[in-house]
Amino acid sequence: MSVKVVIPGPLTTVQDAGRYGYMNSGIGTSGVMDEVSYKKANYLVGNENGEAVLEITLFGGTMEFTEDAVIAVTGATMDVKINEEPTEMYRAYQVKAGDILSLGMVTAGCRTYVAFAGGIDVPVVLGSRSTNLKCKMGGYEGRALAAGDIFEIGKNGRSYEALKDRMAKPDVYTSPITVRVIEGPQEEYFTEAGKKTFYNETYTISDQSDRMGYRMEGAPIESVNGTDIISDGIALGSIQVPTNGKPIILLADRQTTGGYAKIATVCSFDIPKLVQGKPGDQVRFQKISLDEAAKIWKTESGER
């Protein structure tokens, strides 16, 4: 069965849990930005974790189904309709051949996820169906979806009868966003005044932000003697500080290495709410210890 894109959003890509094991060759992980919403979407349609979904940024557009399917929409709040009839998010729906799914502008959050029972059937490239926009590989021809594109849905999806009672708790997105961080590997590159600035100021997500990283606008962070370093590895959530002193949070499409000092790293359990921030939203950084982070991760991963 297949789905035709009628009106594309500004950035709709096929993503799954990510492409791992190739960073030593310069190939990043890609994958969904918001892992929590992604897992909820796949749960609602009965997919195993790891199946590919659509990740939609800010506006969804419309798509037409050529055969019956089961879908679910999670993540950023959008006006969702099937054949112009309002449709709830965070639950499974059956669509028929010829039905039109419409997704409007976000009213809260930034990224919305659409899952299909059976997943999205695009080629597996280096162990993943995720779109890597920089390398132009994976997903649908290595790019964002465009008008007229037709993609296939897997044929082994579960029936609507088995899924119709499934529901998931909606996530709530607010600003400012407080994210918990642990001390970075080059924390000593920054003065005490600079660190105080970082942990006490409120930053704003720049309109120059994307899946690679979130640029922060706000008070510059003072360094001891510059922030250039010999390039080393970049983890998800690494917070680099370039020469202008304004932090950049590295995300799903991040480079594999970087040559700026990293003042902190966003804890993995706070990445999902961070990436639901859009340009203009505010962010605050809260420092916690590694032991605290481990305890929180254990508690929150169990809740999810």
N, C-alpha and C positions, 0 to 999 in steps of 0.2 A: 504494500500500500504506500501511497506517496502523498506529500503535502506540497502545494504550490504557493510560493511567496507572491502575493499580489502587491502589497505596499510594504517595502522594507523599513525597518527602523534605522536610525543613524549608525548603530553598531550592534548587529545581531550575529553571533557566532555559535558554532557547535563546540561544546566543551564537555569534558568529563573530569575525572578526578586528577588528571595530569599525566605528564610524560616524564617518567623518572629513570635515572641511570645514564643520562647523556650529558650532564652538565660539564663533565671533564672534556667533552668535545665541543663545548660552547653552545649547546642546545638547551634552552631553558625548559622549565616544567610546563608552562602554560596552565591549562585547566581552569576550572571555575574560580571566580573571585570569592564568592560567598558559599563556603562548603556546607553551612547549616541549611540554607534554603535549598541548595542542590540535593542534599540527602532527603529532605522532606518531600521534595517533588518526586524523586524516584520511589520513595516509600509509598506515596499516594497512588501511584500507578502500578505498584507491584514489581518494580524493577530491582535487580540486584544493585548494590552500590557499585559505582563504576560505569554504569550506562551513560551514554552521551545525552545531553539535553541542549536546549537553546538558551543562551544567556543574552538577555535583551537589556540595552542601556538606554534609559530615559524615555524612550517611546518605542512601541512595539509594532505598529502597522497592522496589516491584515494578512491572513493566509487561508487557503482553501483546501479542503480535504477531498481526495478522490475516492476514498473508501472509509468505512467505519473505523473509528479509533477511540482509545481512551486516553484522556489528557489530564494534566493538573498544572496549575499555575501558582507559584510561590514567590517570595522575595518582595521587592519594592512594590508598593501599592499602586495598581493601575486600574483604570476603568476597563474591565474585561467583559466582552460580550460574545455570545454565540448567536449568529443570525440576528444581531441587534437586540437580543434579549440579555439583560444583565446577568452575569455569572459570578458566583463566589470564587474567591481564591482559597487555597489550602483545602481543597477537596477534589475528588476525582469526578470527571464528567465524561459521558459518552457523546461523541460527535458522529454524525452520519456523512456519507458521501455527499458532496455538494455543500456541506455546511461551511460557513465563514467564521473564523475566529478573529476577533478584533481586540487589539490591546492599545489603549490610549497613552497619554502622557503620565509619568509618575506623579503621584501626589505626596508620597513619602518614600524615602529611600532612593536608590539609584539603579539597581539591577534586579530584573525579574527573570524567573526561570520557568520554562515550559518543558515538562516531561511528557513522554509518550510511552504507553505500555508497549514493551518490546524494544525501547530505545531508538536511537537514530542510527540508521544503517549507512554509515560512510566508512571508507577504508581505514583500517588500523595502520598507523604509521609510527614505527618505533614504539610499539606497545600502547598507543593511545589514539583516540579519535579527536583529541583536542586540536583546535585551530591555533597554529603559531603564526601570527600575522607578520612578524619580522622575517621569518624564514619562508613564508608562503607555503606552508605544508600542513597536513592534517585537516580535519574538519571538512568543510565543503570547498574543495579546490584551494584550500589554504587562505581563504579570504572571508570577509563578512558577506552575509546573504544579500542578494540584490533582487529587484523585481524580475519575476519570471523564472527564478530558480525553482527546481523541483528536487526535493530530497526524499529518500525512502525511510520508512519506519520498519523496524524489525518485525518479523512475522510470528514470534513466539511470545507475544504479550498476553497477559492474563485478561480474563473476561471482565466486563463491567460489573456483572452480578457479584463477582468475588471481591470487587473493590469499592462498590458504591457507598459503603458505610465508613470508609476510611476518612479521617479528618486529621489535621495537624494544627498545632497552635500557631496563630499568626505572630510574626515578629513585629516589634514596635521600633520605629526609627525616629530618633530625636537629635537635636543639635543644641548645645555642643555635645560632641562625642568624647567620652573619656575612655582612653585606651591605656591598659596597663603594659608597662615595659620593664625589661630587665636591662641592667648595665651593659653597654656595648663593648666590643673587643678593643676599641681605641678610645675609651672614655677618658683616659689620661691626657688626651690631646686638647682637652677643653679646660678653660679656667673655671674656678669655683663660681665666678660671676656668670660665666657662660652656661654652666650647668643649672644654676639657679634660674636663669632666663628660660631655659628649655622646660623645666618642670613647673614653672609658675605662670608663664604666659599662655594666652589662648591664641592658637594659630587658625588660619582660614585656608581651606582647600582651594588651591589655585585652579583657574580654568585651563591651565596647562597640564592638568593631571590626566592620566589614562591607565590602562591595564598594566603598564610597565611600572608606574610609580605615581604617588601622590606628592606633588610639590606643595609646600606649606608657605603661606604668606604671613609675615609677622616679624617680631623682633629678632634680629640676627643673633646667632650664638657665638660668643667670643671664644677663640681658640688660643692656645699657648703660643704657638708659632706656626700657624697655618694648618691646613687639614689634608694636604697631599700625603699619600702613603704609597708604598709599593702595593700594587693591586693584589687583592686577595678575594676569597670567596664571598658571595652575597647570599645570605639566607632570606627566606620569606619574612618580611617585616623589618629587615635591616633599615636603620635610619641613618642615611649618609648626610654629612654636612659639607657642601661644596664651599668654594672660596667666598661666596656672598653671605655665608653664615645661616642660610635658610634651609631647614631640613627637608629631605626627600625620603619618603617611605617607599621602599621597593616591594613590589607585589608580584602577581602571577606571571607577568611577561617580563620580569626583571632580567637584566644581564647576568651572566654567571660570575663575573668578577668586577671589581670596581676599585678605583684609586683614591677615594675620599674616606676620611676617618668616619667611623660609625659610632655615634654617641650612645645609641640604645637599640634594642630590638623589640618590636611589638610582639606580645605574647600571642601564640597561635589562636587561643580561644577568643581573642578580641579582634582578629582580622575580619571576621564576617560583618561585625557592626561597623568597623572602619570603612570597608569598601562599599557599604551602603550610603556613605556620605557622598554628596555631590558638590561641585564647585560652589563656593559661598558658605558651605556648612563649616562649623567651627570644631576644632579638635584640641583636647587637653591631654597631656601625658602624665601618667601616675607611675612612679617608680615602685617596684616591688622586688623582693629578693627571689633568687632562683628556687629556694625551698617553698616560698609562698606560691610561686608560679606552678610548681609541680603539684602542690595540694589543690590549687584551684582547677588545674587541668584535669586532675583525677575526678574531682567532684562534678565539674561541668560536662565532661565527656560522658560520664555516666548518665547525666540528665538528658543528653541528646540521643 
